[in-house]
Amino acid sequence: MSLILTFLGKGGIARSKVAIAAAKLLASQGKRVLLAGLAEPVLPILLETTLSADPQEIAPNLQAVQLPASVLLERNWEELKKLEAQYLRTPIFKEVYGQELVALPGMDSALALNAIREYDASGKYDAIIYDGTGDSFTLRLLGLPESLSWYVRRFRQLFVNSDLGKTISESPLIQPLITSFFNVNWTADNFAQPTNQVNDFLDKGKAALADPKRVAAFLVTTNDPIEVAVARYLWGSAQQVSLTVGGVIQIADQTTADLTAEFAPLAVNVVPDVKQGNWQPLIDALPNFAEQTSKVPKPIEIDVHNRQVRLFLPGFDKKQVKLTQVGPEVTVEAGDQRRNIFLPPALTGRPVTGAKFQNNYLIISF
Amino acid sequence: MSLILTFLGKGGIARSKVAIAAAKLLASQGKRVLLAGLAEPVLPILLETTLSADPQEIAPNLQAVQLPASVLLERNWEELKKLEAQYLRTPIFKEVYGQELVALPGMDSALALNAIREYDASGKYDAIIYDGTGDSFTLRLLGLPESLSWYVRRFRQLFVNSDLGKTISESPLIQPLITSFFNVNWTADNFAQPTNQVNDFLDKGKAALADPKRVAAFLVTTNDPIEVAVARYLWGSAQQVSLTVGGVIQIADQTTADLTAEFAPLAVNVVPDVKQGNWQPLIDALPNFAEQTSKVPKPIEIDVHNRQVRLFLPGFDKKQVKLTQVGPEVTVEAGDQRRNIFLPPALTGRPVTGAKFQNNYLIISF
C-alpha cells in the first residue's frame, strides 16, 4: 500500500514542478516512489527524458510513467474481453481489437485511476505522486469510487424492485433464456454476483480515499487572487469526494502575500519558484506531507450517538452549499460536486431534523 | 448556427482572458455572443460578476454562462426519463430524481457539449466562445461525435452479426418477450431505429466540427518553451478530432521570442498581457478569427480519384505517429488521440498500400 499524493491548483507548470520536487524529496528519504503524469509533454521536458506508459527509473528509488488513455485502453481491453467471456455465452468484444479503440470523455480518468490502483496494489511503491490536471477533473477521477458506488446501490435496488426485475427473477420462461445467453443464473439474488465484484473494488477505493494516510492532496498557488480563489474552490470541492487536503504550497512571487487567513487551518508552505533542473531549493522548502495531512479536519464525521453528520466544507459560503433529501439518501451540493451521504444503519432513512452551516462546517442532525 | 470558438494551451488564466477579449471583440462587431465557461470561479472574478447556469447579459450583445455538471445533469435527467419511457415498458429512472444525481468522469464533457449544441441550435447566438479546460479534455469533448460514432458503427454491426443478435432477430420466442419489455420491435433491422436518432445527432456534430466556419480553436501560449511544446502537442492532437486550429495567440512576455517557425503555417498574433478589467489593448491586438481559420490546412483530405488520404498532423515527428489496420478501418494514433478513418464507399475495406509522413502530413495510399 502506497501513499498517493496529488496537487491541485490553477498554475499548470508550477504544479508539475512541485510534483517532481515532492517525488524527489520522498525518494531521497529512501521511499520507493512512482511519479505518474499525463500524456502531454510537460513531465518529459521538465525531467529532460522521454517517458512512456511503462515505469522507468529516472533516479535512485524514483520511477516515472505517463498515463496515455489510448495505451491503457488497449491494455485493459483484453481484461474486459475475459470478463465478457465469463458472463456472456456469445461474446461480441472478441472481434474488436485494443489497437482500434478510441477514448471517450471520462475514459482518461477511469483508466488513470485504474492504473494508479494497480501500481498501488503491486507493492512496488511506497508513494505514488500523481501529476494530473489538478482541477475538478482530478476530483472526478479520485471521487469515482464514491460516485459510482452511489449509482450501484441506487439503481440495483430499483432494478430488483421493478416490474422488469421481478419478471426476470420470477418467470419460469425467462430464466432458461437468460441462462442460454449469460453464464450466470440471473435471479434478483444472483444479480448481486457481478455487482459484488464491482462493490468490492469500489469499497476498497472509497476506504483508501477516506484515509489521509493513503490518499491526500496539497493545494498549489501563487498569491494571484484568481489562483487563490480557485485553490479555495478546489479545497472545498475535494471534501465532497472525501479527499483530504493536507496543506498549501505557495509559490513565492515578487511580492509574497500572507495567505494564512485564506486557508486556515491548513499550513501554508512558501516555496521558491525554481528553474527547470535546479530542484534542490524547492525540495528543501517542501513540508512533511504525511505530518501536515494528519493534522487537518476530516472531510466527514458521522456521530451516530448524537445523530449528527459534520461535513468540513471550507472555501464556500452558506449560499453555495445546498442540502436536499429527495431520494433515499441526503444529498449535499457544493462546488459542482454532489454527494449522497451513505449513512450507517442507525441513521439510514431518517429525515433530516436540522442543518446549520458555521465555521466551514455543515452540521446535519437526524 | 453559430461560430463556436475555443482556446487551447497551458496557461489557464491567460487563456480565460483571451476568451473574454474575443467575446468582447465579436460583440463589439455586432455579433450576438455567448461566453460559456467552467464552474470554477475564474470567469466570475475576471468579469467581476456572479454567473450561473443560465445565460445573463453582461454587456450589449454579450451573454455569459457557466456550465456546472451537477445543474446540467439535473436538467437533462427529465429528457432521459422521457426517452426511457419511450423505449422501455417498465421505466426504472422515474423513481430517481435529478437533484440526487452525481457526476461521473466524462459527464462534465458530454453535458457541456450538449449545452453548447443546444445554445447553437437556439439561433440566439452568432458566436459561442467556450472557455474550457483548454487541454486534451477539451479535445475529447469536441471529438465526442467523431469517437462515439465509431463505437456505434463498429459495435452495431458486430451485434447484428453475432449469435446473440441473430437469435434475437430470428427467434419466434424472443420477439414477443422483447416486445413486452421494450416499446420497439427489436429485430436486427429495427435495431437501427434508436441508433439512427443517435447517428443523426452524431453526424450533425461531426459535420459542424469538420467545418472551420462552424468550430475552430486558437492556441494560446507565452514563449515559455514548455507552454510552446504543449501548444504544439495540442495543435497536432486537435487534427485527430477534426478540429481546425486557426492560429496562435502569443502573450507578450518580458522577452517575446519569435514563434513563427514553431507554428508555421499558422499566423502568430502577439498580444499584450493585460490586467483584469483593462481589456481594450488585448481586444485591439486580437486577429480576425474567421479569416485566419479559413487559410489553414484542413485536418483531413480524402482524394478518392487518387486513392489517397492526407492527414495534417503538425507538432509530431514520424515516430510519434502510428498507422494500423487491425479492424475494418484504418487507425491513426498520435498525441494520445486515436482516429479511425471513416472512408467513402470507393475506399472502404481496401488495404493500405503505402504510407509516408512528410512536411507535417501523413499520406496514406489505398
Interface residues (C-beta under 8 A of the other chain):
Chain A: K10 G11 G12 I13 L38 A39 E40 P41 V42 I45 L46 P68 A69 S70 L88 R89 T90 I92 E95 V96 Y97 Q99 E100 L101 V102 A103 L104 P105 G106 M107 D108 S109 A110 T133 D135 S136 F137 R140 L141 L144 S147 L148 W150 Y151 R154 F155 L158 F159 S162 D163 L164 T167 L173 I174 L177 F181 D224 P225 I226 E227 A229 V230 Y233 L234 Q276 T324 V326 G327 E329 T331 E333 G335 D336 Q337 R338 R339 N340
Chain B: K10 G11 G12 I13 L38 A39 E40 P41 V42 I45 L46 P68 A69 S70 L88 R89 T90 I92 E95 V96 Y97 Q99 E100 L101 V102 A103 L104 P105 G106 M107 D108 S109 A110 T133 D135 S136 F137 R140 L141 L144 S147 L148 W150 Y151 R154 F155 L158 F159 S162 D163 L164 T167 L173 I174 L177 F181 D224 P225 I226 E227 A229 V230 Y233 L234 Q276 T324 V326 G327 E329 T331 E333 G335 D336 Q337 R338 R339 N340
